[in-house]
Amino acid sequence: MGVASKYWILIEVDSFSRCKSKVLEAAKVFFHEQFPELAEQKEIPDRNIQRQLIQWYQSNDHRGEMAQKCLRCFISNVLKESCIALEQKFSEKHLLFSAELLPLVLDATSSNQDSKSLTTHILSTFNPDKSNLSTWVTVIFKSCSAVKQSLKEHGIVQLTDWTILRYTTHTRLKRVLINVQSTPTQISKAMKLLDGFQSIYCTQLSQYRKPKPDSKFNTAKYPQPTLEQLNQIAEILSKDKEYSFDKKIISAEEVLEELQKLANVLRETWMQSQQTVENNYEKKTSKLPDFCIEPFNNCLHKSVEQVIITRFDYIQRKGTVKGKEQAKRYLEALHLFHCNGMALKKIAVQLGFTDQPHLSRLLKLKILRKDIGRNLILNLKKYVAELAGYSQNPDTLLELDTRIQKMFGQEIDELIEDAEKEAKNGYRLVMNSKLAQSICQFINKFPHFNN
């Protein structure tokens, strides 16, 4: 149920990127004429109204132009609400405000229904038989590259329902449902639902998320299941008597609703576990004096750069096509592991390795960490020596080595240990260790990765 005024109040941004609301009188009159019994109600059946409006808009009906205006008004209101919802969720901790997001998604007052606008994209892809317009606007909003980039710049990682379900195992699901006091029957049904989802969705994933080179609206990494996929899952569940009970047929809409409910239950545990990890890293304050923290971080970033570039150059040293391709896959694998938290087994499949050991031999993560630690201590020694103006006197340099090892040694050991523990955590979706974040930061800026 919705509010009628959303169909004639348009939300736009002006030339100063300020959000403005204006009443489209023509749209208001049109809505009252076409839906007189609904226009004055406090709550209206959005789905039925949208189905009629989209039918007029997509056909040659003379009401098509006004129907489009009503739909654009509605979309602009939902986009504004989505931006405000993100502000309420992230403003305190991440300083994210709707004023920053609104210009990214709303049409400008000077625009003339630009074919590249997000609103136009939403209208052209909306299918009223699959979902209501509010849901579709939210889906597109979350997958909008500009919104995702803004969230990323504020240090925010958004997990979609489908990402969560994609990485949920039986063990994790059972543990979560037991914790929320689900019955054995409910747990069994949830297992079957997850199995149905993963058997259909995961096997067909690659063909549904190929990016469109000429589109500014990137395909989501884990997009919402298609109607065809939902029907396939529904067919599997309908054949299972334990799942369907007395119901002969389970619909695609019911499957979608149940999957979203299950994801919401799981989301709480994902976010709690993620928050626990973040809190642990926040509480784990450096033992270094304040004046040492910045030089330590700078030397760490430099060491990461040195080690990865050396390894990258070594892999592509022959200059062959195969060597260059392998070096590129090396960077992609490092990125997927340290930036996306993807398991090595899944990375191996995605990048076309014959098996996980083959990928592990290429990455050599343990050696990578040790080399970074070794370079870090060398860079710190060099930094301190230059800062203090030490001579090349062997005795003086030996004393310097001892002091630096004593001051930074434990910090470096803990840095490597944290990264190794995190790498073994099978339930992570994001890497939070200092070393992993430094590697991720470098890979994202490395020219060879972005080419």
N, C-alpha and C positions, 0 to 999 in steps of 0.2 A: 504494500500500500504506500502511496506517496502523496505529495502536496501538489494541487493543480497549478499553483502559480509558477512552478518550475518550468512550465511549458510556455510561458510568455515573458519571463524575466531572463534577460541575457547578461551573462557575466563576461566582461572583456578586460583587457589591459590597455591603458592609453600609451602615448608616446614616451611617458616617463616611467613606464612599467608599473603603474599603479592600477589596482583592481577597481573596476567600475561596474555598477549594476544599472541596467536600464530596462524599463518596461516597453516591450514591443506591442503597441496598442493593436496593430493589425493582427498579430498572433493571438492576442487576448480575445479579440472579437471573434476570430475564427474558431478558437477552442470552445468558446461559449455557444457558438452556433452549431458546431458538430457534436459537442458532448454537453448539452444543456442540463441534463439530469446529474452530471458529475461535477461541473465547474465550480459549484458553490459548496461542495462537500469538503469536510476537513481532511478526509483520507479517500484516495481514489485508487482503483485497480490499474496500476501502471502497465502491467503486462498486456491487458486487452487494448488499452489506449495506444501503446507503442506498436502493437501488431497492426492496428488500423492505420496509424500514421505512416509507418514504414511501407505499407502496401500502397498508399496514395503516392508516397515519395518515389518509390521504385517503378511505378507504372506511369502511363501517360495521362493520368487523371488530372483534371484542371485544379484539383486541390493540392497537387504535389508540392508546389512552391511554398505554400503556407505550412504544409505538413513538415517540410524540411526546416523551416524557421522554428517551429515548436520543438522539433527534435534537437536542433542546435542549442536552443535555450536549455533544455533538459540536460544535455551533455555538459554544458558549461557549468551548471550548478553542481553536478556530480564531481566534475574535475576540481572545482573549488573546495568541495567537502573533502575530497581525497587529499588535497594539499594541506588543509587545516588539520586533518587527522594525523598526518605525518608530523606536523609542527607540534601538536599536543603530545605525541609519542616521543619525539627526539629533541625538542627545543632545549630542555633543561641540561641534558648531558652532552648533546652534540651541537648545540647552537644552530639547529636547522629551523628556518622560519618559512612560513607559507609565502611571504613576499618574495622569496628567492625562487620558489617553485612555480608560482602562478604564471610568470611570463614565459616559462618553458612549455606550458601546456595549453594556455588559453589563446584564443584568437585576439589579434590587436584590433583596436577600434578602426584603424586605417585600412585593414585588410579587407579584401572582397572575396571571402570564402575561398582562400588559397587552397589549391588542390593538394598542397603539401602540409596543410595544417593537421594537427592531431584530431581535431573534431571531424574533418573530412575523412580522414583515415578510419575513424571509428564508425562513421555512417556507412562507408563503403564496404566494411567488413562485418557489419552487424547482421546476425541471423536470428530473427525473433522466435524461430522454432527451437533454437538451441538454448537460449538464455534470455533473461530480461536485460534491458538496456543498461541499467545500473551496474549489473554484474560485468557486462562486457566492457563498459567504460573503465571499471576498476582493473580488469585484466590488462587492457591496453595501457592504462596509466602506469601500472607496475612494470610493464615490459618496455616502456618508453626509454630509449637510450639516454636522453637528456636528463630524465629523472634519476635513472640509475647512476649516471656519472656524478650528479649532484650529491646523491647519498654517499657514493664512494668517497668523494672529496671530504665529506664530513665524518668519515670513518664508520659508516653504517653498512652493515651487511644484512640484506633482506632475504629471507628464505621463503620461497613459494611453497604452497602445499605439495606440489609435485616434486620439488627437490627433497623435501622431508620424506615423502613416501618412497622416493627413488632409493634413498640410502638407509631406509629402516630395515632391520633384520628381524627374523622371528624372535630371537632372544631379547632384543631391545623392546619389541612390541609387547611381548608377554610380560616383561618386567614392568613396563609402564602401566599396562592394564591391571596388573595385580595391585600396583600401588594406588590406583584409583578405585580399587575394590570392585572390579568387574567380575561377573559370574563366569564359570567355566564355559558356559554356552556362548556368552558374549565374546570371550577371548577366542574361542574356536571360529566364530563367524568373522571376527576381525582378521584372523589369520587367513581365512579363505578369501576375504576381500582383498587383502594385501597381495596374496599370491596371484589372484586374477588380474589385479592392476599391473604388477611387475611382469607377468608373463606376456601381456599384450603391449603395454606402454613402453617398457624398456627395450623390447626387441624391435620395436618400430620407431624408436626415438630419432635416429639419425635422419630419416627421410622427411620428418616433420619440422626439423629445426635448421634446415639449410638456409643461410642468410640470403637475402635478396640484395645483390650488389647496388642496385639503383634505388634502394629504399632507405629513408632516414629512420625508419622504425625497425630496429633490429629484432630478429626473431628471438624470443626468450630461450634461454638455455634449456629450461624444462617447461615447455608451453603446456597450457591446459589440454587435457586429452580431447581428441576430436570426437565428434558424435559417433563416427564409425567405431572408434576404439571403445567408447562407452557401451555401445551396443554389443560389441564382442565380449566385453567383460560381463555385461548383463546376461548374455547367452550362457556363459560358463557358469555363473552363479544360479541361473534358473534351473540348470540341470542338476544342481546339487541339492538334494532333498533336505539335508541338514540346514543349509543356508536359507532356502526359500520357504521351507515349511509348507503351508497350505497354498501359498501364492504360486500360480502356474507360470506367470511371466513377471520378471523384474525389468523395469524400464531403465533407459539410459539416465533419465533425470534422477531416479532413485539412487543409482550407482554414484552419480556425481555428488549428490547430497551426502551419501554415506562416506565417500572418500574424503570430502571436505571436513566432515565431523571427526573422522579418524585423524586427519592431519592436524586439526585444532588441538586434540588431546595430546598428540605427539609434540606439537610445537612448544607447549609449555615446558616439557622436559628438555627439548633442545635448547630453549632459551635459558632455562635454569642452569643446565650444565655449562652452557656457553658463558653465562654470567659468573658462575663459580670459577671457571678458568680465568676470566678477565680479572675477577677480584683477587685471585691468587697472584697474578702477575702484578697487580697494582699494590698489593700488600707486601710483595717481595721487593722491598726497597734496596737500592744498591748500597753495598758496604763501602763504596768509594767516597772520599771527600767530595763536596759539591764541585770544587774547581777541577776535579779529575773527570767528571761525568761527560762533559762535552768533548774533550780530547779523546776519551775512550770510544765514544760513539762515532766520531769522525774517523778514527783509525779502524774501527770495525767495518764501516761502509767501504773504506778504501781497500781493506783486506778482502772483503767479499768480491769487490770488483776485480782485484788482481787475480784471485783464484779462479773465478768463473771465466774470465777472458782467457787465461792461460789454458784452461781445459777446453774451451770453445775452439781456440786456435789449434790446439793439438788434434782435436777430432777432425777438423777440416784442413789439416796441414797439407794433404796431397793435392788439394785444389780440384779434386774430381767432383763430378756431380753427386756421386754417392756420399762422399765426405761432407759436402756442403749440406746435403739433405739430412745426414745423420746429426750434424752440428745444430741444424734448425730444430730437429726433433728433441735434441738435448735441452735446448732452451724451453721448448714447449712443455717438456716433461717437468722441468724444474718449476715452471710457472704453475702448472696444474697441481703439483704437489704442495708447493709453499704458499701459493696465492689462493688456490681453490680448495685445498685440503683433500684432494682426491686421492684415493688409495692407489698404490702402485699397480695392483692387479687391473684396475679399471683403466688406468693411464696406458698400460701396455696394450689393452684391447683397442682403446680409442686411437692410439698413434700407430697401430698396425705392427707391433712387435710380435714375434712368434710366441713369446711367453714372458712372464714376469722376470725370471732370472736374467733374460737377455737385456731387459730394461735396467735392472739393478746393476749389471756389469757396466752399462753405459753411464749411469748416474754416479755410482760409487759414493753414496751419500756419507758414509762413515769417514771415508778418506777426505771428502769435501770439507766436512766439519773440522777435522783435524788440521787440514791445510790452512783453513781460515784462522783457526786458533793459533797456529804457528806463525802465520803472517801477521796476525794481530799483535803478538808480543814483539815481533821485529819492528813493526811500524811504531809501536809505543816507545820502544827504545830509541829509535831514530828521532821521534818527535821530542822526547825529553832531552836527548843529547844536543839537538839543535837549539832547543829552548834555553838550556843551561850553558851552552857554549863550551861543552866538554872538549878537551883535546883528544888526540888519538893515543894518548898514553895508555898502554895495556892495563896497568893497575887501576887507573881511573875508570876505564871502560868496564872492567870486571866488577868493580864496586857498583857501577851504574846498573849492570845486568842483574846483580843480586837485589838491589833496591827495587827495581821495576818488577822483577819476578815476585818479590814479596808483596808488593802493593797490588799488582794486577793479576797475579797467578790464580788466586781463588775465584776471582770474578770471571776469568776466562773459562776455568774449569766448569763453573756453574752454568755459564752461557751455553757450552757444548752439551752439558748434561740435560739442561732444560729442553734443548732442541731434540735430543735423542728420545727423551721420554715422550714428548709430544708426537714425534713421528710414529711411535708404537701405539698411540691411542687410536683405536679403530673407529671411535664414535665422533671424531672431530669433523667439523665442516669448515672450520677456519683455523689457520695457524696463528697463534698469538705470541709465540716465543720471540725474543728479541732478534735472534739469529734468522729465524724464518722470515720475519718482517723485513729485515735488512736485505735478504736475498730477493724477496718479492719486489721490494722497492727498486732494486737495481735492475732486475729483469724487465720490469715495466718501462724503464727508461733506456734500456739497451737498444741501440738502433737496429741491430741485426734481428731482434725479436719483433720489432714493429714493422719491418719491411715485408 
